Amino acid sequence: MSEPTPDSSAESKAVPAAGDTSGVSADPALFDRIVSLTKRRGFVFPSAEIYGGFRSTYDYGPIGVLLLRNVKDAWWRSMVQMRHDVVGLDAAILSPPAVWEASGHLANFTDPLVDCKECKERFRLDKLEDPDLCPNCGKRGTFTEARQFNLMFKTHAGPVEGKGHEVYLRPETAQGMFVNFANVLQSSRKKPPFGIAQIGKSFRNEITPGNFVFRTREFEQMEMEFFVPPDEAQDWYQYWRNERFQWYLDLGMPATHLRLRDHDPDELSHYSSGTADVEFLFPWGWDELEGIANRGDYDLTAHATRSGERLDYFDPATNSRYTPHVIEPAAGATRTMMAFLMAAYDEEEVRGETRTVLRLHPRLAPYKVAVLPLSRKPELTGPAEDLLARLQPHVMCDYDETQNIGKRYRRQDELGTPLCITYDFDSIEDGAVTVRDRDSMAQERVPIDSVVEHVQTRLAL
């Protein structure tokens, strides 16, 4: 891939078409259907459920861990593998207070908190529809004065607790990329414009987590910091806001359920000269999937000042030194996974019955292929397992020999498996298998010796 330029064509500055979203409305009933499906089919389980659960934490089951991994892999492929101007990083989760003092998180990463003196419930003031009415008990004038509540999790390093041993779980992955700017610059032999990408866990002590896995206290982020010469920042900001929006469309999100919303001036962070959110129409309405921000030189300057280390770039071409500006696309992996699930969910009537199907892009589907012997007779299961072994080095496969073939097809439809391959009694004679398409349910006969090539061609991975 040739190195992209932010202003090489008019198309690079045009916002990708989002479709007409004006006539589209949220479907609240979809939320319950998705939650039910994820539990039933092994996507997501409530954490510590046998002990009554632990609010706002979830475990990703056998199918969910594959889908989440595929979302992250698709992001990494787009942001790192298919480019030569972005490199990866995996920074530590625990950080000393100095990092968060420099970034402003210790002073500013807060929510306004009020308590109801009547029912003792606690709320975020900025999320209340009526700042004088308790939504729990219905009483007015019962809130305490608002106080700022820091969202970072604090713990202690080593066997001794105390001020000198305090550390924080990171509330975002970005700071690890800023503090490693000089290390990456020197070791990777990159020069601006270039980016550092990272996928990893972050932790925020949310006061009001909710909407299933959309807002939780423990979550995964997919973030990239793109360091650019100051006079190129605005062009690169436009480039990345469009590039990131297109990524969701390319992976199958409907244009009618996706939009790119620019922040109003009063929404912008103090360091941002421009921020846009990629938003998806969730069952509860439009909400953020990803933010793309022009952060200026705030972060590198803040860490250079606090640490005393130089975090700038010397340009030998101009014999000048400057602090790069930063363009940051930052997405939530877990909420993105849920959005892809909701976008792919479909129900249709087939021969008088409702068929539930996840029309996931093949790159995201947990299993690409399911191998299904027609029955559990040894003359079918043995060759089916041999076929499975042929396919496994190339794609993620499922194998299922229980229940009748129709029910097994329906189960794979709900898992989003693009192709089912059935080894039947005719296969013994003709050396071929039946390949069934998830979306059309069309079937075709394919020679066993050609199955791997057929699957690779059909899925275009």
Buried (B, 14 or more C-beta within 10 A) or exposed (E): EEEBEBEEEEEBBEBBEBBEBEEBEBBEEBBEBBBEBBBEBBBBBBBEEEEEEEEBBBEBBEBBBBBBBBBBBBBBEBBBEEBEBBBBBEBEBEBEBEBBEBBBBBEEBBBBBBBBEBEEEBBBBEEBEEEEBBEEEEBEEBBEEBEEBBBBBEEEEEEEEEEEEEBBBBBBBBBBBBBBBBEBBEEEEBBBBBBBBBBBEBBBBBBEBEBBBBBBBBBBBBBBBBBBBEEBBBBBBBBBBBBBBBBBBEBBBBBBBBBBBBBEEEEBBEBBBBBBBBBBBBBBEBBBBBBBBBBBBBBBBBBBEBEEEEBBBEEEEEEEEBBBBBBBBBBBBBBBBBBBBBBBBEEEEEEEEEBBBBBBBBBBBBBBBBBBBBBEEEEBBEBBBEBBEBBEEBBBBBBBBEEEBEEBBBBBBBBBBBBBBBBBEBBEEEEBBBBBEBEEBEEEEBEBEEBBEBBBEBBEE
